[in-house]
Amino acid sequence: MTTSATTAEYLKLSVSERIQLVEDIWDSIAAEASNTVELSQAQMAELHRRVAEHRADPSTAVPWEEVRSKLFPGKP
């Protein structure tokens, strides 16, 4: 658990050092999660199907900008 003293120590770091700390923590979480999250056979089959479908016709992909504008209309 984070204490006020520990939080104060984090705040003494520069912005770039805090960003690096967050990235390091995130990477450690991702590394652990990749070892603990398992997909079912059906989920794995669906992922493979979607990748194959995209590779067969990449023109069907929708750019992120288009998806974002539909999800968040009026936001740049």
mmJSON file of the N, C-alpha and C atoms, coordinates in Angstrom:
{"data_MODEL":{"atom_site":{
"group_PDB":["ATOM","ATOM","ATOM","ATOM","ATOM","ATOM","ATOM","ATOM","ATOM","ATOM","ATOM","ATOM","ATOM","ATOM","ATOM","ATOM","ATOM","ATOM","ATOM","ATOM","ATOM","ATOM","ATOM","ATOM","ATOM","ATOM","ATOM","ATOM","ATOM","ATOM","ATOM","ATOM","ATOM","ATOM","ATOM","ATOM","ATOM","ATOM","ATOM","ATOM","ATOM","ATOM","ATOM","ATOM","ATOM","ATOM","ATOM","ATOM","ATOM","ATOM","ATOM","ATOM","ATOM","ATOM","ATOM","ATOM","ATOM","ATOM","ATOM","ATOM","ATOM","ATOM","ATOM","ATOM","ATOM","ATOM","ATOM","ATOM","ATOM","ATOM","ATOM","ATOM","ATOM","ATOM","ATOM","ATOM","ATOM","ATOM","ATOM","ATOM","ATOM","ATOM","ATOM","ATOM","ATOM","ATOM","ATOM","ATOM","ATOM","ATOM","ATOM","ATOM","ATOM","ATOM","ATOM","ATOM","ATOM","ATOM","ATOM","ATOM","ATOM","ATOM","ATOM","ATOM","ATOM","ATOM","ATOM","ATOM","ATOM","ATOM","ATOM","ATOM","ATOM","ATOM","ATOM","ATOM","ATOM","ATOM","ATOM","ATOM","ATOM","ATOM","ATOM","ATOM","ATOM","ATOM","ATOM","ATOM","ATOM","ATOM","ATOM","ATOM","ATOM","ATOM","ATOM","ATOM","ATOM","ATOM","ATOM","ATOM","ATOM","ATOM","ATOM","ATOM","ATOM","ATOM","ATOM","ATOM","ATOM","ATOM","ATOM","ATOM","ATOM","ATOM","ATOM","ATOM","ATOM","ATOM","ATOM","ATOM","ATOM","ATOM","ATOM","ATOM","ATOM","ATOM","ATOM","ATOM","ATOM","ATOM","ATOM","ATOM","ATOM","ATOM","ATOM","ATOM","ATOM","ATOM","ATOM","ATOM","ATOM","ATOM","ATOM","ATOM","ATOM","ATOM","ATOM","ATOM","ATOM","ATOM","ATOM","ATOM","ATOM","ATOM","ATOM","ATOM","ATOM","ATOM","ATOM","ATOM","ATOM","ATOM","ATOM","ATOM","ATOM","ATOM","ATOM","ATOM","ATOM","ATOM","ATOM","ATOM","ATOM","ATOM","ATOM","ATOM","ATOM","ATOM","ATOM","ATOM","ATOM","ATOM","ATOM","ATOM","ATOM","ATOM","ATOM","ATOM"],
"id":[1,2,3,4,5,6,7,8,9,10,11,12,13,14,15,16,17,18,19,20,21,22,23,24,25,26,27,28,29,30,31,32,33,34,35,36,37,38,39,40,41,42,43,44,45,46,47,48,49,50,51,52,53,54,55,56,57,58,59,60,61,62,63,64,65,66,67,68,69,70,71,72,73,74,75,76,77,78,79,80,81,82,83,84,85,86,87,88,89,90,91,92,93,94,95,96,97,98,99,100,101,102,103,104,105,106,107,108,109,110,111,112,113,114,115,116,117,118,119,120,121,122,123,124,125,126,127,128,129,130,131,132,133,134,135,136,137,138,139,140,141,142,143,144,145,146,147,148,149,150,151,152,153,154,155,156,157,158,159,160,161,162,163,164,165,166,167,168,169,170,171,172,173,174,175,176,177,178,179,180,181,182,183,184,185,186,187,188,189,190,191,192,193,194,195,196,197,198,199,200,201,202,203,204,205,206,207,208,209,210,211,212,213,214,215,216,217,218,219,220,221,222,223,224,225,226,227,228],
"type_symbol":["N","C","C","N","C","C","N","C","C","N","C","C","N","C","C","N","C","C","N","C","C","N","C","C","N","C","C","N","C","C","N","C","C","N","C","C","N","C","C","N","C","C","N","C","C","N","C","C","N","C","C","N","C","C","N","C","C","N","C","C","N","C","C","N","C","C","N","C","C","N","C","C","N","C","C","N","C","C","N","C","C","N","C","C","N","C","C","N","C","C","N","C","C","N","C","C","N","C","C","N","C","C","N","C","C","N","C","C","N","C","C","N","C","C","N","C","C","N","C","C","N","C","C","N","C","C","N","C","C","N","C","C","N","C","C","N","C","C","N","C","C","N","C","C","N","C","C","N","C","C","N","C","C","N","C","C","N","C","C","N","C","C","N","C","C","N","C","C","N","C","C","N","C","C","N","C","C","N","C","C","N","C","C","N","C","C","N","C","C","N","C","C","N","C","C","N","C","C","N","C","C","N","C","C","N","C","C","N","C","C","N","C","C","N","C","C","N","C","C","N","C","C","N","C","C","N","C","C"],
"label_atom_id":["N","CA","C","N","CA","C","N","CA","C","N","CA","C","N","CA","C","N","CA","C","N","CA","C","N","CA","C","N","CA","C","N","CA","C","N","CA","C","N","CA","C","N","CA","C","N","CA","C","N","CA","C","N","CA","C","N","CA","C","N","CA","C","N","CA","C","N","CA","C","N","CA","C","N","CA","C","N","CA","C","N","CA","C","N","CA","C","N","CA","C","N","CA","C","N","CA","C","N","CA","C","N","CA","C","N","CA","C","N","CA","C","N","CA","C","N","CA","C","N","CA","C","N","CA","C","N","CA","C","N","CA","C","N","CA","C","N","CA","C","N","CA","C","N","CA","C","N","CA","C","N","CA","C","N","CA","C","N","CA","C","N","CA","C","N","CA","C","N","CA","C","N","CA","C","N","CA","C","N","CA","C","N","CA","C","N","CA","C","N","CA","C","N","CA","C","N","CA","C","N","CA","C","N","CA","C","N","CA","C","N","CA","C","N","CA","C","N","CA","C","N","CA","C","N","CA","C","N","CA","C","N","CA","C","N","CA","C","N","CA","C","N","CA","C","N","CA","C","N","CA","C","N","CA","C","N","CA","C","N","CA","C","N","CA","C"],
"label_alt_id":[null,null,null,null,null,null,null,null,null,null,null,null,null,null,null,null,null,null,null,null,null,null,null,null,null,null,null,null,null,null,null,null,null,null,null,null,null,null,null,null,null,null,null,null,null,null,null,null,null,null,null,null,null,null,null,null,null,null,null,null,null,null,null,null,null,null,null,null,null,null,null,null,null,null,null,null,null,null,null,null,null,null,null,null,null,null,null,null,null,null,null,null,null,null,null,null,null,null,null,null,null,null,null,null,null,null,null,null,null,null,null,null,null,null,null,null,null,null,null,null,null,null,null,null,null,null,null,null,null,null,null,null,null,null,null,null,null,null,null,null,null,null,null,null,null,null,null,null,null,null,null,null,null,null,null,null,null,null,null,null,null,null,null,null,null,null,null,null,null,null,null,null,null,null,null,null,null,null,null,null,null,null,null,null,null,null,null,null,null,null,null,null,null,null,null,null,null,null,null,null,null,null,null,null,null,null,null,null,null,null,null,null,null,null,null,null,null,null,null,null,null,null,null,null,null,null,null,null],
"label_comp_id":["MET","MET","MET","THR","THR","THR","THR","THR","THR","SER","SER","SER","ALA","ALA","ALA","THR","THR","THR","THR","THR","THR","ALA","ALA","ALA","GLU","GLU","GLU","TYR","TYR","TYR","LEU","LEU","LEU","LYS","LYS","LYS","LEU","LEU","LEU","SER","SER","SER","VAL","VAL","VAL","SER","SER","SER","GLU","GLU","GLU","ARG","ARG","ARG","ILE","ILE","ILE","GLN","GLN","GLN","LEU","LEU","LEU","VAL","VAL","VAL","GLU","GLU","GLU","ASP","ASP","ASP","ILE","ILE","ILE","TRP","TRP","TRP","ASP","ASP","ASP","SER","SER","SER","ILE","ILE","ILE","ALA","ALA","ALA","ALA","ALA","ALA","GLU","GLU","GLU","ALA","ALA","ALA","SER","SER","SER","ASN","ASN","ASN","THR","THR","THR","VAL","VAL","VAL","GLU","GLU","GLU","LEU","LEU","LEU","SER","SER","SER","GLN","GLN","GLN","ALA","ALA","ALA","GLN","GLN","GLN","MET","MET","MET","ALA","ALA","ALA","GLU","GLU","GLU","LEU","LEU","LEU","HIS","HIS","HIS","ARG","ARG","ARG","ARG","ARG","ARG","VAL","VAL","VAL","ALA","ALA","ALA","GLU","GLU","GLU","HIS","HIS","HIS","ARG","ARG","ARG","ALA","ALA","ALA","ASP","ASP","ASP","PRO","PRO","PRO","SER","SER","SER","THR","THR","THR","ALA","ALA","ALA","VAL","VAL","VAL","PRO","PRO","PRO","TRP","TRP","TRP","GLU","GLU","GLU","GLU","GLU","GLU","VAL","VAL","VAL","ARG","ARG","ARG","SER","SER","SER","LYS","LYS","LYS","LEU","LEU","LEU","PHE","PHE","PHE","PRO","PRO","PRO","GLY","GLY","GLY","LYS","LYS","LYS","PRO","PRO","PRO"],
"label_asym_id":["A","A","A","A","A","A","A","A","A","A","A","A","A","A","A","A","A","A","A","A","A","A","A","A","A","A","A","A","A","A","A","A","A","A","A","A","A","A","A","A","A","A","A","A","A","A","A","A","A","A","A","A","A","A","A","A","A","A","A","A","A","A","A","A","A","A","A","A","A","A","A","A","A","A","A","A","A","A","A","A","A","A","A","A","A","A","A","A","A","A","A","A","A","A","A","A","A","A","A","A","A","A","A","A","A","A","A","A","A","A","A","A","A","A","A","A","A","A","A","A","A","A","A","A","A","A","A","A","A","A","A","A","A","A","A","A","A","A","A","A","A","A","A","A","A","A","A","A","A","A","A","A","A","A","A","A","A","A","A","A","A","A","A","A","A","A","A","A","A","A","A","A","A","A","A","A","A","A","A","A","A","A","A","A","A","A","A","A","A","A","A","A","A","A","A","A","A","A","A","A","A","A","A","A","A","A","A","A","A","A","A","A","A","A","A","A","A","A","A","A","A","A","A","A","A","A","A","A"],
"label_entity_id":["1","1","1","1","1","1","1","1","1","1","1","1","1","1","1","1","1","1","1","1","1","1","1","1","1","1","1","1","1","1","1","1","1","1","1","1","1","1","1","1","1","1","1","1","1","1","1","1","1","1","1","1","1","1","1","1","1","1","1","1","1","1","1","1","1","1","1","1","1","1","1","1","1","1","1","1","1","1","1","1","1","1","1","1","1","1","1","1","1","1","1","1","1","1","1","1","1","1","1","1","1","1","1","1","1","1","1","1","1","1","1","1","1","1","1","1","1","1","1","1","1","1","1","1","1","1","1","1","1","1","1","1","1","1","1","1","1","1","1","1","1","1","1","1","1","1","1","1","1","1","1","1","1","1","1","1","1","1","1","1","1","1","1","1","1","1","1","1","1","1","1","1","1","1","1","1","1","1","1","1","1","1","1","1","1","1","1","1","1","1","1","1","1","1","1","1","1","1","1","1","1","1","1","1","1","1","1","1","1","1","1","1","1","1","1","1","1","1","1","1","1","1","1","1","1","1","1","1"],
"label_seq_id":[1,1,1,2,2,2,3,3,3,4,4,4,5,5,5,6,6,6,7,7,7,8,8,8,9,9,9,10,10,10,11,11,11,12,12,12,13,13,13,14,14,14,15,15,15,16,16,16,17,17,17,18,18,18,19,19,19,20,20,20,21,21,21,22,22,22,23,23,23,24,24,24,25,25,25,26,26,26,27,27,27,28,28,28,29,29,29,30,30,30,31,31,31,32,32,32,33,33,33,34,34,34,35,35,35,36,36,36,37,37,37,38,38,38,39,39,39,40,40,40,41,41,41,42,42,42,43,43,43,44,44,44,45,45,45,46,46,46,47,47,47,48,48,48,49,49,49,50,50,50,51,51,51,52,52,52,53,53,53,54,54,54,55,55,55,56,56,56,57,57,57,58,58,58,59,59,59,60,60,60,61,61,61,62,62,62,63,63,63,64,64,64,65,65,65,66,66,66,67,67,67,68,68,68,69,69,69,70,70,70,71,71,71,72,72,72,73,73,73,74,74,74,75,75,75,76,76,76],
"pdbx_PDB_ins_code":[null,null,null,null,null,null,null,null,null,null,null,null,null,null,null,null,null,null,null,null,null,null,null,null,null,null,null,null,null,null,null,null,null,null,null,null,null,null,null,null,null,null,null,null,null,null,null,null,null,null,null,null,null,null,null,null,null,null,null,null,null,null,null,null,null,null,null,null,null,null,null,null,null,null,null,null,null,null,null,null,null,null,null,null,null,null,null,null,null,null,null,null,null,null,null,null,null,null,null,null,null,null,null,null,null,null,null,null,null,null,null,null,null,null,null,null,null,null,null,null,null,null,null,null,null,null,null,null,null,null,null,null,null,null,null,null,null,null,null,null,null,null,null,null,null,null,null,null,null,null,null,null,null,null,null,null,null,null,null,null,null,null,null,null,null,null,null,null,null,null,null,null,null,null,null,null,null,null,null,null,null,null,null,null,null,null,null,null,null,null,null,null,null,null,null,null,null,null,null,null,null,null,null,null,null,null,null,null,null,null,null,null,null,null,null,null,null,null,null,null,null,null,null,null,null,null,null,null],
"Cartn_x":[0.846,0.0,0.895,0.502,1.276,0.969,2.009,1.825,2.049,1.675,1.893,3.368,4.204,5.648,6.163,5.682,6.106,5.624,4.415,3.89,4.724,5.106,5.948,7.281,7.813,9.076,8.896,7.784,7.527,7.467,6.842,6.673,7.987,9.017,10.335,11.027,10.563,11.136,10.717,11.536,11.162,10.013,9.365,8.254,8.743,9.883,10.381,10.713,11.206,11.491,10.198,9.171,7.884,7.254,7.372,6.842,7.575,8.88,9.653,9.23,8.993,8.546,7.212,6.285,4.976,5.129,5.975,6.202,6.792,7.751,8.359,7.337,6.486,5.439,4.47,4.063,3.125,3.732,5.008,5.672,5.709,5.941,5.987,4.605,3.559,2.193,1.865,2.224,1.948,2.681,3.915,4.684,4.033,3.57,2.898,1.562,0.818,-0.511,-0.427,0.612,0.727,0.935,1.412,1.613,0.395,-0.559,-1.704,-3.017,-3.1,-4.338,-4.315,-5.308,-5.394,-6.684,-6.579,-7.751,-8.332,-9.638,-10.28,-9.974,-10.226,-10.033,-10.918,-12.129,-13.045,-12.52,-11.983,-11.424,-10.208,-9.35,-8.169,-8.567,-9.55,-10.027,-10.593,-11.326,-11.895,-10.796,-9.768,-8.647,-7.97,-7.733,-7.106,-7.992,-9.302,-10.233,-10.178,-10.156,-10.136,-8.834,-7.725,-6.438,-6.425,-6.893,-6.931,-7.832,-8.973,-9.901,-9.244,-8.537,-7.855,-6.745,-5.977,-4.884,-5.419,-6.586,-7.181,-7.657,-8.101,-8.59,-8.337,-7.093,-6.759,-7.557,-8.158,-8.92,-10.174,-10.568,-11.765,-11.485,-10.22,-9.871,-10.392,-10.762,-11.265,-10.19,-9.756,-8.736,-9.205,-8.271,-8.597,-9.297,-8.876,-9.489,-10.987,-11.372,-12.79,-13.551,-12.97,-13.602,-13.762,-12.696,-12.726,-13.809,-13.918,-14.919,-16.344,-16.551,-17.886,-18.163,-17.108,-17.283,-17.401,-16.649,-16.574,-16.844,-18.084,-18.376,-18.099,-17.526,-17.26,-15.934,-15.218,-13.908,-12.804,-11.788,-10.696,-9.826],
"Cartn_y":[-1.175,0.0,1.244,2.269,3.493,4.388,4.885,5.807,7.224,8.189,9.589,9.874,9.263,9.467,8.931,7.77,7.192,8.057,8.533,9.409,10.674,11.217,12.415,12.121,10.92,10.543,10.465,9.915,9.842,11.238,12.149,13.502,14.27,13.789,14.415,14.07,13.005,12.625,13.622,13.751,14.606,13.94,14.715,14.161,12.985,13.125,12.033,10.799,10.991,9.842,9.166,9.965,9.371,8.624,9.174,8.477,7.153,7.168,5.931,4.917,5.385,4.505,3.859,4.653,4.128,3.105,3.415,2.472,1.175,1.268,0.06,-0.769,-0.097,-0.809,-1.472,-0.728,-1.28,-2.497,-2.402,-3.525,-4.746,-4.53,-5.663,-6.302,-5.482,-6.008,-6.788,-6.228,-6.901,-8.235,-8.272,-9.519,-10.586,-10.189,-11.139,-11.572,-10.628,-10.933,-11.866,-11.709,-12.576,-14.019,-14.243,-15.598,-16.146,-15.302,-15.746,-15.742,-14.971,-14.891,-15.963,-16.815,-17.862,-17.707,-17.92,-17.853,-19.248,-19.289,-20.572,-20.943,-22.171,-22.601,-21.785,-21.48,-20.698,-19.28,-18.67,-17.324,-17.319,-18.314,-18.404,-18.614,-19.461,-19.696,-18.417,-17.641,-16.378,-15.385,-15.295,-14.403,-14.808,-16.095,-16.578,-16.306,-16.486,-16.22,-14.756,-13.857,-12.424,-12.001,-12.545,-12.223,-12.718,-13.941,-14.487,-13.652,-13.224,-12.39,-11.065,-10.465,-9.203,-9.395,-10.459,-10.706,-10.975,-11.603,-11.894,-10.618,-9.628,-8.374,-7.219,-6.704,-5.619,-4.342,-4.198,-2.972,-2.859,-3.929,-3.875,-3.262,-3.019,-2.415,-0.986,-0.561,0.794,1.572,2.714,3.497,3.961,4.04,4.459,5.812,6.738,8.062,7.964,7.074,6.9,6.273,5.267,4.622,5.633,6.391,7.384,8.423,8.891,9.923,9.391,8.098,7.516,7.29,6.919,6.68,7.981,8.977,10.247,11.406,11.536,12.612,13.991,14.855,16.209,16.39,15.292,15.403,15.25,16.085,16.0,14.776],
"Cartn_z":[0.0,0.0,0.0,-0.725,-0.813,0.384,1.022,2.141,1.656,2.475,2.121,1.933,2.776,2.664,1.335,0.939,-0.334,-1.492,-1.424,-2.461,-2.563,-1.435,-1.44,-2.122,-1.913,-2.548,-4.07,-4.523,-5.966,-6.563,-5.836,-6.356,-6.437,-5.765,-5.854,-7.181,-7.827,-9.119,-10.188,-11.213,-12.345,-13.098,-13.934,-14.72,-15.56,-16.208,-17.049,-16.21,-14.99,-14.121,-13.666,-13.386,-12.992,-14.153,-15.357,-16.535,-16.719,-16.56,-16.689,-15.632,-14.406,-13.332,-13.685,-14.186,-14.577,-15.708,-16.685,-17.78,-17.259,-16.335,-15.764,-15.003,-14.233,-13.494,-14.466,-15.497,-16.484,-17.182,-17.572,-18.228,-17.32,-16.018,-15.09,-14.948,-14.941,-14.868,-16.133,-17.288,-18.561,-18.64,-18.156,-18.188,-17.312,-16.151,-15.264,-15.843,-16.37,-16.901,-18.096,-18.918,-20.097,-19.692,-18.482,-17.989,-17.269,-16.943,-16.158,-16.931,-18.0,-18.769,-19.854,-19.81,-20.814,-21.605,-22.908,-23.763,-23.935,-24.072,-24.367,-25.818,-26.166,-27.555,-28.496,-28.061,-28.895,-29.093,-28.033,-28.147,-29.074,-28.919,-29.762,-31.225,-31.463,-32.822,-33.431,-32.63,-33.116,-33.467,-32.639,-32.947,-34.25,-34.422,-35.655,-36.868,-36.697,-37.79,-38.197,-37.211,-37.502,-38.178,-37.72,-38.348,-39.787,-40.011,-41.363,-42.27,-41.74,-42.506,-42.881,-41.95,-42.228,-43.259,-43.117,-44.071,-45.469,-45.554,-46.855,-47.547,-46.748,-47.331,-46.359,-46.332,-45.402,-45.632,-46.805,-47.092,-46.236,-45.572,-44.726,-43.357,-43.05,-41.761,-41.706,-40.516,-40.312,-39.555,-40.089,-39.399,-38.021,-37.068,-35.714,-35.692,-36.528,-36.545,-36.825,-37.722,-38.058,-36.892,-36.279,-35.127,-34.001,-33.721,-32.643,-32.901,-34.143,-34.428,-34.253,-34.48,-34.266,-32.782,-32.029,-30.608,-29.818,-30.249,-29.531,-30.483,-30.957,-31.922,-31.316,-32.145,-31.718,-30.994,-30.744,-30.076,-31.12,-31.028,-32.016,-31.809],
"occupancy":[1.0,1.0,1.0,1.0,1.0,1.0,1.0,1.0,1.0,1.0,1.0,1.0,1.0,1.0,1.0,1.0,1.0,1.0,1.0,1.0,1.0,1.0,1.0,1.0,1.0,1.0,1.0,1.0,1.0,1.0,1.0,1.0,1.0,1.0,1.0,1.0,1.0,1.0,1.0,1.0,1.0,1.0,1.0,1.0,1.0,1.0,1.0,1.0,1.0,1.0,1.0,1.0,1.0,1.0,1.0,1.0,1.0,1.0,1.0,1.0,1.0,1.0,1.0,1.0,1.0,1.0,1.0,1.0,1.0,1.0,1.0,1.0,1.0,1.0,1.0,1.0,1.0,1.0,1.0,1.0,1.0,1.0,1.0,1.0,1.0,1.0,1.0,1.0,1.0,1.0,1.0,1.0,1.0,1.0,1.0,1.0,1.0,1.0,1.0,1.0,1.0,1.0,1.0,1.0,1.0,1.0,1.0,1.0,1.0,1.0,1.0,1.0,1.0,1.0,1.0,1.0,1.0,1.0,1.0,1.0,1.0,1.0,1.0,1.0,1.0,1.0,1.0,1.0,1.0,1.0,1.0,1.0,1.0,1.0,1.0,1.0,1.0,1.0,1.0,1.0,1.0,1.0,1.0,1.0,1.0,1.0,1.0,1.0,1.0,1.0,1.0,1.0,1.0,1.0,1.0,1.0,1.0,1.0,1.0,1.0,1.0,1.0,1.0,1.0,1.0,1.0,1.0,1.0,1.0,1.0,1.0,1.0,1.0,1.0,1.0,1.0,1.0,1.0,1.0,1.0,1.0,1.0,1.0,1.0,1.0,1.0,1.0,1.0,1.0,1.0,1.0,1.0,1.0,1.0,1.0,1.0,1.0,1.0,1.0,1.0,1.0,1.0,1.0,1.0,1.0,1.0,1.0,1.0,1.0,1.0,1.0,1.0,1.0,1.0,1.0,1.0,1.0,1.0,1.0,1.0,1.0,1.0,1.0,1.0,1.0,1.0,1.0,1.0],
"B_iso_or_equiv":[0.0,0.0,0.0,0.0,0.0,0.0,0.0,0.0,0.0,0.0,0.0,0.0,0.0,0.0,0.0,0.0,0.0,0.0,0.0,0.0,0.0,0.0,0.0,0.0,0.0,0.0,0.0,0.0,0.0,0.0,0.0,0.0,0.0,0.0,0.0,0.0,0.0,0.0,0.0,0.0,0.0,0.0,0.0,0.0,0.0,0.0,0.0,0.0,0.0,0.0,0.0,0.0,0.0,0.0,0.0,0.0,0.0,0.0,0.0,0.0,0.0,0.0,0.0,0.0,0.0,0.0,0.0,0.0,0.0,0.0,0.0,0.0,0.0,0.0,0.0,0.0,0.0,0.0,0.0,0.0,0.0,0.0,0.0,0.0,0.0,0.0,0.0,0.0,0.0,0.0,0.0,0.0,0.0,0.0,0.0,0.0,0.0,0.0,0.0,0.0,0.0,0.0,0.0,0.0,0.0,0.0,0.0,0.0,0.0,0.0,0.0,0.0,0.0,0.0,0.0,0.0,0.0,0.0,0.0,0.0,0.0,0.0,0.0,0.0,0.0,0.0,0.0,0.0,0.0,0.0,0.0,0.0,0.0,0.0,0.0,0.0,0.0,0.0,0.0,0.0,0.0,0.0,0.0,0.0,0.0,0.0,0.0,0.0,0.0,0.0,0.0,0.0,0.0,0.0,0.0,0.0,0.0,0.0,0.0,0.0,0.0,0.0,0.0,0.0,0.0,0.0,0.0,0.0,0.0,0.0,0.0,0.0,0.0,0.0,0.0,0.0,0.0,0.0,0.0,0.0,0.0,0.0,0.0,0.0,0.0,0.0,0.0,0.0,0.0,0.0,0.0,0.0,0.0,0.0,0.0,0.0,0.0,0.0,0.0,0.0,0.0,0.0,0.0,0.0,0.0,0.0,0.0,0.0,0.0,0.0,0.0,0.0,0.0,0.0,0.0,0.0,0.0,0.0,0.0,0.0,0.0,0.0,0.0,0.0,0.0,0.0,0.0,0.0],
"pdbx_formal_charge":[null,null,null,null,null,null,null,null,null,null,null,null,null,null,null,null,null,null,null,null,null,null,null,null,null,null,null,null,null,null,null,null,null,null,null,null,null,null,null,null,null,null,null,null,null,null,null,null,null,null,null,null,null,null,null,null,null,null,null,null,null,null,null,null,null,null,null,null,null,null,null,null,null,null,null,null,null,null,null,null,null,null,null,null,null,null,null,null,null,null,null,null,null,null,null,null,null,null,null,null,null,null,null,null,null,null,null,null,null,null,null,null,null,null,null,null,null,null,null,null,null,null,null,null,null,null,null,null,null,null,null,null,null,null,null,null,null,null,null,null,null,null,null,null,null,null,null,null,null,null,null,null,null,null,null,null,null,null,null,null,null,null,null,null,null,null,null,null,null,null,null,null,null,null,null,null,null,null,null,null,null,null,null,null,null,null,null,null,null,null,null,null,null,null,null,null,null,null,null,null,null,null,null,null,null,null,null,null,null,null,null,null,null,null,null,null,null,null,null,null,null,null,null,null,null,null,null,null],
"auth_seq_id":[1,1,1,2,2,2,3,3,3,4,4,4,5,5,5,6,6,6,7,7,7,8,8,8,9,9,9,10,10,10,11,11,11,12,12,12,13,13,13,14,14,14,15,15,15,16,16,16,17,17,17,18,18,18,19,19,19,20,20,20,21,21,21,22,22,22,23,23,23,24,24,24,25,25,25,26,26,26,27,27,27,28,28,28,29,29,29,30,30,30,31,31,31,32,32,32,33,33,33,34,34,34,35,35,35,36,36,36,37,37,37,38,38,38,39,39,39,40,40,40,41,41,41,42,42,42,43,43,43,44,44,44,45,45,45,46,46,46,47,47,47,48,48,48,49,49,49,50,50,50,51,51,51,52,52,52,53,53,53,54,54,54,55,55,55,56,56,56,57,57,57,58,58,58,59,59,59,60,60,60,61,61,61,62,62,62,63,63,63,64,64,64,65,65,65,66,66,66,67,67,67,68,68,68,69,69,69,70,70,70,71,71,71,72,72,72,73,73,73,74,74,74,75,75,75,76,76,76],
"auth_comp_id":["MET","MET","MET","THR","THR","THR","THR","THR","THR","SER","SER","SER","ALA","ALA","ALA","THR","THR","THR","THR","THR","THR","ALA","ALA","ALA","GLU","GLU","GLU","TYR","TYR","TYR","LEU","LEU","LEU","LYS","LYS","LYS","LEU","LEU","LEU","SER","SER","SER","VAL","VAL","VAL","SER","SER","SER","GLU","GLU","GLU","ARG","ARG","ARG","ILE","ILE","ILE","GLN","GLN","GLN","LEU","LEU","LEU","VAL","VAL","VAL","GLU","GLU","GLU","ASP","ASP","ASP","ILE","ILE","ILE","TRP","TRP","TRP","ASP","ASP","ASP","SER","SER","SER","ILE","ILE","ILE","ALA","ALA","ALA","ALA","ALA","ALA","GLU","GLU","GLU","ALA","ALA","ALA","SER","SER","SER","ASN","ASN","ASN","THR","THR","THR","VAL","VAL","VAL","GLU","GLU","GLU","LEU","LEU","LEU","SER","SER","SER","GLN","GLN","GLN","ALA","ALA","ALA","GLN","GLN","GLN","MET","MET","MET","ALA","ALA","ALA","GLU","GLU","GLU","LEU","LEU","LEU","HIS","HIS","HIS","ARG","ARG","ARG","ARG","ARG","ARG","VAL","VAL","VAL","ALA","ALA","ALA","GLU","GLU","GLU","HIS","HIS","HIS","ARG","ARG","ARG","ALA","ALA","ALA","ASP","ASP","ASP","PRO","PRO","PRO","SER","SER","SER","THR","THR","THR","ALA","ALA","ALA","VAL","VAL","VAL","PRO","PRO","PRO","TRP","TRP","TRP","GLU","GLU","GLU","GLU","GLU","GLU","VAL","VAL","VAL","ARG","ARG","ARG","SER","SER","SER","LYS","LYS","LYS","LEU","LEU","LEU","PHE","PHE","PHE","PRO","PRO","PRO","GLY","GLY","GLY","LYS","LYS","LYS","PRO","PRO","PRO"],
"auth_asym_id":["A","A","A","A","A","A","A","A","A","A","A","A","A","A","A","A","A","A","A","A","A","A","A","A","A","A","A","A","A","A","A","A","A","A","A","A","A","A","A","A","A","A","A","A","A","A","A","A","A","A","A","A","A","A","A","A","A","A","A","A","A","A","A","A","A","A","A","A","A","A","A","A","A","A","A","A","A","A","A","A","A","A","A","A","A","A","A","A","A","A","A","A","A","A","A","A","A","A","A","A","A","A","A","A","A","A","A","A","A","A","A","A","A","A","A","A","A","A","A","A","A","A","A","A","A","A","A","A","A","A","A","A","A","A","A","A","A","A","A","A","A","A","A","A","A","A","A","A","A","A","A","A","A","A","A","A","A","A","A","A","A","A","A","A","A","A","A","A","A","A","A","A","A","A","A","A","A","A","A","A","A","A","A","A","A","A","A","A","A","A","A","A","A","A","A","A","A","A","A","A","A","A","A","A","A","A","A","A","A","A","A","A","A","A","A","A","A","A","A","A","A","A","A","A","A","A","A","A"],
"auth_atom_id":["N","CA","C","N","CA","C","N","CA","C","N","CA","C","N","CA","C","N","CA","C","N","CA","C","N","CA","C","N","CA","C","N","CA","C","N","CA","C","N","CA","C","N","CA","C","N","CA","C","N","CA","C","N","CA","C","N","CA","C","N","CA","C","N","CA","C","N","CA","C","N","CA","C","N","CA","C","N","CA","C","N","CA","C","N","CA","C","N","CA","C","N","CA","C","N","CA","C","N","CA","C","N","CA","C","N","CA","C","N","CA","C","N","CA","C","N","CA","C","N","CA","C","N","CA","C","N","CA","C","N","CA","C","N","CA","C","N","CA","C","N","CA","C","N","CA","C","N","CA","C","N","CA","C","N","CA","C","N","CA","C","N","CA","C","N","CA","C","N","CA","C","N","CA","C","N","CA","C","N","CA","C","N","CA","C","N","CA","C","N","CA","C","N","CA","C","N","CA","C","N","CA","C","N","CA","C","N","CA","C","N","CA","C","N","CA","C","N","CA","C","N","CA","C","N","CA","C","N","CA","C","N","CA","C","N","CA","C","N","CA","C","N","CA","C","N","CA","C","N","CA","C","N","CA","C","N","CA","C","N","CA","C","N","CA","C"],
"pdbx_PDB_model_num":[1,1,1,1,1,1,1,1,1,1,1,1,1,1,1,1,1,1,1,1,1,1,1,1,1,1,1,1,1,1,1,1,1,1,1,1,1,1,1,1,1,1,1,1,1,1,1,1,1,1,1,1,1,1,1,1,1,1,1,1,1,1,1,1,1,1,1,1,1,1,1,1,1,1,1,1,1,1,1,1,1,1,1,1,1,1,1,1,1,1,1,1,1,1,1,1,1,1,1,1,1,1,1,1,1,1,1,1,1,1,1,1,1,1,1,1,1,1,1,1,1,1,1,1,1,1,1,1,1,1,1,1,1,1,1,1,1,1,1,1,1,1,1,1,1,1,1,1,1,1,1,1,1,1,1,1,1,1,1,1,1,1,1,1,1,1,1,1,1,1,1,1,1,1,1,1,1,1,1,1,1,1,1,1,1,1,1,1,1,1,1,1,1,1,1,1,1,1,1,1,1,1,1,1,1,1,1,1,1,1,1,1,1,1,1,1,1,1,1,1,1,1,1,1,1,1,1,1]
}}}
